[in-house]
């Protein structure tokens, strides 16, 4: 698949080949001092294509299809959705184990209360410049594996 990155105030949006947002990448900028100048420092790091060791990838984890204010459904439908979610979570557990991602965090999506997102840390094979092409080269395998595992 063809992936694209777009910088946005210190993080990067990840787009798929259909130009839909697939997730986000938040680079590990290291310890930034002084904290009150962090925006300017990050802006300078981006402009200078400073190298980073990795960062955090955030993508959709699962959509429940249950938590809608207009929900009027049956027990059978709820059971089907819960089973579907459980199957999807098993794929995620397998993916995280296969890729050897130690740390992750699950949260409610900021754009959809019926969806959870997962964030996990990725370490690059080498310090990588804050430049779209170089970052994509390091993120490519993870994104492709997410796609092949039917998680994106």
C-alpha positions, 0 to 999 in steps of 0.5 A: 500500500502507498502510505503518506505522512503529513506534518501537523504541529509536531506530530504526523498524520498517516494517510493510506492510499485512499487518502484517509487518515490511518493513524498518527505518528508522534516522534520521540523528540527526547527531553526538551529543555526549557519546557516553555520553549518546547513548541519552538524547539520542536519546530526547529527540529522539524525544520532541520530534519533532526534525527529521532530514535522512534516515537509513538504510533496511534491507530484505531483499535476497535469500533464497538458499533454499540455506543450510539445515543440512538441505539435500539437493538437486540441481545443477539446483536449485542452478542454479535458485536461483542464477539466481533470485538473479541475476535478483533482484540485477539488479532491485536494481541497476536500482532503486538506479540509478533512485532514485539511491542512492549508498551501500549496504551488503549484510550477512547478515540477523541473523534468517536466515543464508540471507538478505542484507539491504541498507541504503541512505541516504535523504535527505529532501526537507526536514528532517523531524520524528521523528514517524511520519506525517511520516517515512512521507510522506518514506519513502512513495515509496521503499517504494512503488517497492520494492513495485512493483519486486517487491523487498519 
